[in-house]
Amino acid sequence: MDTSLLLERAQLLLEQSRYKDAETYIRRALEQDPDNDYILSLLGRCYINSRRYDEGIEVVQQAISVDPNNSFCFYLLGFAYYQKNNAVAARTNLQKAIQLNPYAAEYFGLLALVFVEERSFEKALEKADEGLALDAENITCLNARSIALNKLKRKEDAYETMSTALAQDPDNEVTHNVVGWNLLERGQHRQASTHFMEALRINPNYGNAKSGLKESLKSRIFLYRWLLQYSFWLNNQGRNMRVALPIIFYVVFRVLVGLSRSNGNETNLTWVLVAFYTFFVVISWTIGSIANLVLLFHPLGKHALTAREKWSALTSVPAMVTGIIVMLLTQFTAIGRGSNFSDNLFFAGMICLSLALPLGQIDYPIRLQKEKRKEWFPVGLVGFGLLILLVFALAPAVAGSLFVCYGVAFLIYNWSGAFR
C-alpha cells in the first residue's frame, strides 16, 4: 500500500484515539521509509498518547536526529516530559520548539501550563497571552490563562477567560475540568462538581475529572473543605515552603512556650498548643479516609472511588474508631482505675488510633515490589503495630519496650510525611 495512504489512515485512527490500530499502519509506513522524521514523529505521538512515554521519547529523539529543526518533535518531547511531571525537561524542549516555530499558539499554551506546574504564574500568564495573540481561540492558551489568573487571585479576569473558553468549545472536557478545578480552589465546590460531571459525560474515562469530582463531593464536609483550601494554598507556595513549614511551626511553638514561661503560664499554653496541633494532625491524617467512607454511600461518589480509596476507608476508619473507643473505655469506666491492665489497654487503643495513618496511605492491593519501596514503611509499621497488639494480649510485661520502639517509628513516619 502507498505510504501516503497508510499515513492518511493512521492520522484518522489517531484522531479517533485508536492508537493501537494507528500504530499498525505507522509501522507499515516506517518499513517503506525508515528514516522519515514525520513518520517517526507520528509513531512517537502514538506512544505518548498511549502513555508509553519512555518509548515515545526514544522514537521522537530518533526523528530529531533525522531533522533537528522539526519544531513539532520538540513539542512532542515537551508534552511527554510534562506528562511525566518533569517540568524542567518539558520547559527546555518547548522553548526550543518555540525558537524553531514562534507562530504555533499550542506551543505557548503548553509552556504556560509548565510554568503553572513550576508555580511561575506571572510567566504562565505571559506565555498564554503570547499564544492568544497568535490564535485568540486556542483552548490550551485560554485554559492556561484562566489557571494562572486564578492562582494570581485575579478572579474576575479568570472568570471572563473561563467563560470565553467554554463559549469557544462547550464540549471540551479539558476546559470543563480546568473550570472545575479553578472553582474548587475558590471554594465553590457545588459549581465545580457540575463541570466535572460534564467533563465525565463527554469523556467517561477522564481521570483528572474523576479526581476533581471526588474532591468536590468530599468538600461538602466542612473540615475536609477547610483542609483542601489549606492544601491549595500550601501547594501554590512551592516546594521550599512545604519543606520549611514544619520547621516554622516548631520554631513558633518554642517561641510561644518561651514567652509563656516568662509570664508564668507555661503549662496552660503548652497544653493548648499541643491539643491544637494534635487535633490538626489527626484530622489531616484521617479526614480523607472519613470522606471516602462517606462517598461509599453516595450515588456518584461510590463509582468514582478507586480500589485503594475504598480499602483505605474500610481499614483506617475502623482502626481509628476502635482506638478512640478503647481509650475512652479506660478513662470513663471501671477498667481505667489505676491498673496495669488499664494502662496496657490504653496503649493498645493509642496503637489502633495511630494505625489509621499508615492504613490510609497504603496502596491497595499490597505489593511489596522494588519499584514501590515507598509502600514498605507503612506496611511494616502496620505489621509492627499489630504485632505489639498481640504481645499486649499474650505477654503484656514485655510490650512496653516494643511500644516505645513503635512510637519512635511512628514519629519518623509522621515527620517524613511532612516532606513528601
N, C-alpha and C positions, 0 to 999 in steps of 0.2 A: 504494500500500500504506500502511496506517496506520502512523504514526510509532512507536507503541509496539511494533508487531510488527517493524518494521525494527530498532529498538534491541535487542529481545529476541534476534533472530538475530545481531546484531553482538556482543552480550555472549557468546553461546555460542561464536562463532568466536574471540573474544579468549581465552576460557578454553582453547581448543584450539590457541592460538598461530598461528592462521591470520590473520595481521594484514592481509595484502593483501585477502582476501575481506571481512574485517570493515570495512576502510576503505570498500569499495564501498557497504555498507549504511549506514554512518555518514554518508557524503556524501549519500546519497539522503534520509536523515532531515534533514540540515542544509539541504537545498534547501527543505524544507517549513517549517523553523523555524530560520532562520539566526542568531538571537540567543539560542539556548538554551545556557546555560552548561554544562549537563550533557552535551549532545551534543558541544560543543566540547572538553570535558574528555576524552570518550571518544576523539575524534579525536587529541588530544594524546597520550593514553595509547598509542594505536595507533602513532603516530610514534615515541614514546620506546622502546616495546618492539621496534620495528624498527631501533633505533639511529640513527634520524634525529632526533638530539637537538635541533638548532637549530630544525628545523621544529616539533617538538613543543613546545619552549619558546615559540615565537611563538604557536601556537594556544592553549596554556594561558593565556598572558597575555591573549589576547582574551577567554577565558572569565572571567578575574578582572576584566576591565574591565566585564563584564556583572554579575557578582556578586562584589564584593570580600570577601565573608565566606564564600566557599566554601573550607573548610579543605582538602578533597581536592585542589583545584587547586594550593595551595601545597605540599602533599605531593608532587604530581607534579613541580613545579618543583624541589623539593629532590632528588628521585630523579634527575632529568635532570642536574642540576649535579653530583651525586655520581658519576654515570657518566662525566661529562666531567672528573672529578678537580678540580673547583672546589669545594673544601671550604668556603670562606667563604660563597659564594652558597648552597650546599646548606644549611649551618647556619642562615643567615638565614631562608630560606623555611620550613624545618622548624620553627623556633621560632615563626614566625608561624602555621603550621598548628596547632601545639600550643596557642598562645594562643587560637585560634578554637575548637578542639575538644580539650580536655585529657583526653578519655576514650578516645582511639584508641591502643591499645598499639603498633600498627605504626609510628606517627609517632615514638614514643620509641625504638623499635628501630633505625630508620634513622638517627635523630640520634645514637644511641650509636655506630653504625658510622662516622659522620662524625667523631666525636671520636676514634675509633680511628685514622682516617687522619691526624688532627692530632696524634697521639701524646699526647692528653689522656686517659690510660687511666682515671684516677680518675673523671673526668666521664663517660666512656663507661659505666663500671660503674654510676654513679649513675642515668643515664638508662635503662639496661637494667633496673635494679631497679624504677624507677618504672613502666616499661611492664609488667613482670611482676606488679606489684601490681594492675594493671588486668586482665591476662589472663595467668595463670600458665602457659599453654600456648603463648604466642606464640613461634613458631620464630625470628623475626628477633631478638627480645629475648634468647632463650636463646643464640643463636649469638654475638650481640654481647657478651653477658656472659662466655661462655667465652673469647672472644678477649681481652677486657680482663683477665680473671683470669690468663690465660696470660702476657700481657705484664707483669703485675704480679708474676709468679713465684709466684702462689698456685696451685700445681699441683694440689693435692687438690681445692680448690673448683672449679677449671677442669674437672677430670676428672668431677666429680659433675654439673656443668652440662651437659657434653657428653653424658654418659650419659642425662640427663633429656631432652635434645633428641632424641636417637636413639630413645628409648623413645616419645616423643610422635609422631614421624613417621619410622619407619625407612626409608622410601622417598623421603626428601627429599634430592635431590642436593646442594643448597646446604649442608645440615647435614653430610653426609659430606665435602664439600670443606673446610668450616671445621675439622672434626675432623682431617682430613688435614694441613692447614697447621699447626694447633696442635701436632700430634705431630711434624711435621717440624722445627718450631722448637725442640722439646725434644730433637731428635737421634734420635728414634725413626723412622727412615726406612722400615724394613720394614713397621711397622704403618701408617704414613702411606700407603704405596703401596696397601695393601688398601682403605682408604677412598676414595682417588682412583679406583681401578678400579671400586668400587661406584658412585660418583657417575657415572662414564662409562657404566656398564651401564644406569643409569637414564636418563641423557641423554648420548648419544654425542657431541654437539656442544658440550659444556660446556668452553669454552676454558680457564677458570681451573683446572679439574680436570686438563686435559691438561698444563698448565704444572706443576702440583703433582706429577703422576705422573713427568714428566721429571726434576724436581728430586730426587724420592725415589730414582729409579733411578740418577741421577748420583751421589747421595750414597753409593753403595756404594764409590766411590773415596775413599779416606781424605782425601787433600788437598782434594778438592772439598767433602767434608763439613765439613772444618775451615773452609774459606773461606766456605761457606754460613752456618755458625754466626756467623762474624765479620760477615758481611753482615747477618744478622738483628739482631745486637747494634748495629751501626752505624746501621741503619735505624730502630731504636727510639729512638736518641738525638736524632733530629730533624735538620733541615737545617743548623742552626747548627753542630752538632758535626761534621757531614760536611764542612762548609767549613773548619772550624778544624783538623781532624785533621792534614792535610798540613803545616800551619804548625807545629803542636805537634811533629810528628815531626822537622821540620827544626831547631827550637829545641833539642829534646832531643839531637839529633845534635851540634849545635855545642857544647852544654854538655859532653857526654861527651868530645868531642875536646879541648876546652879543659882538662878535668881530666886527661886522659891526657898532654897536653903538659907540664903542671906536674910530672907524675910521670916524664917521660922515656919514655913508652910510646906516643907519638902514632902512629907508623907502624903498629904491630901492631893497635891498637884500631880505627884508621881503616879498615884493610883488612877487619877482621872486620865492622864496621858496614856498610861498602859491600857486602860479599858477602851479608850477611843481607838488606839492603834490596833488592839486585838480585834475589836469589832470590825474595823475596816478590813483587816487581813482576812478574817474568817468569811466575811461577806464576799470579798473579791475571790476567795477560793471556791465558794460553794454556789454563788448566785447563778452561774452559768448552768450548772447541773440541775439546780432547782427549776430554772426557767425551761430547760429541756424536758424535765418531768411534767411541767405544766403543758408544754406543747404536745406531749404524747396523747393528751386528751383533747387537743384542738383539731377540728376537722381539716384544716390546712396544714398546721404545723407537724402533725404526725407523719405526713407524707414527705415533708421537707427534711426531716432529721435523718442523718446518716446512721449507720450501724454503730459507729463509735459514740455518737452523741446519745443514742438510745441506751447503750450499755453504761455509759458514763452516768446517766440519770438513775438507772436501775441499781447501780452499785454504790455510788458516792453518797446519794441522799439517804438510803437506809443506814449506811455506816454513820453518817452524821447524826441522824435521829436516834439511833441506838446509843451512841456515845453520850448525847445530851440526857437521855432518859436515865442511863446508868449513873451518870454523875449527879443528877438531881435526886435519885433514889438514896444515894449515900449521904446527901445533905439534909433531906427533909423527912426521912423515915428512921425507924429504929435501927436499920442497918448501919447508918452512918454515925454511930455514937461511940467513937473512940476505940475501935478495934483494928487489929492488923488486917483482918478480912475486909473491913470497910475501906481502909487505905488502898489495899490491892485492887478492890473493885473500882475505886475512884480512878486509879491509874489506868485500869483497863478501859474505863469509859473515855479517858483522855486519848488513849491509843485509837479507839474506834472513831472518835471525832476527827483526829488528825489524819486518819486513813482516807477521809473524804477528798483530801487534796491530791495525793498520787492516783487514787482511783479515778478521779475526774480528768487526769492528764494522760492516762494510758490510751494507746491507740489499739482499739479492739478490732478484730481478734488479735490476741497477743502473739507476736512472732519475734523472738529474740535473734534477729538476723544481724549480720555485721553492719549493713547499711542503716540499721535502726538502733544504733548504740544509745541514742538519747532515751530509748524506752527502758534500758536496763536499770537505771537508777530508780524510777518509780515502781517498776515491777519488783525489784529487790527490796525496796522499802516496804511495800505491801506484804511481801513474804516474811520479812523480818518482824513486822508488826503482828502478823497472825501467829508467828512462832512464839512471840512473847505472851500473847493471849493464852496460848496453850500451856506455856510454862506457869503463868499465873494460876491456871486451873490445877495443874499437876504438882508443881513444886514452887509454891509462892516464895519460899525463902531465898531462892536464887534469882528471882525475877527482877529484884531492884536494880542490880548492876546492869542487866540487859536493858532495863527501861532507860537508864541514863545513856547508854550507847545509842538506843533508838532516838532519844531526844536530840543528841548531837547530830545524828544522820539527818533527822527531820529538819533541824535548823539549817544545815548545809543545803539541803534540797530547797528549802524555802528561800534562802538568801540567793542561791544561784538562779532561782526563777525570776528574781528582780532584774537580772541582766539578760534573760533570754528574749 
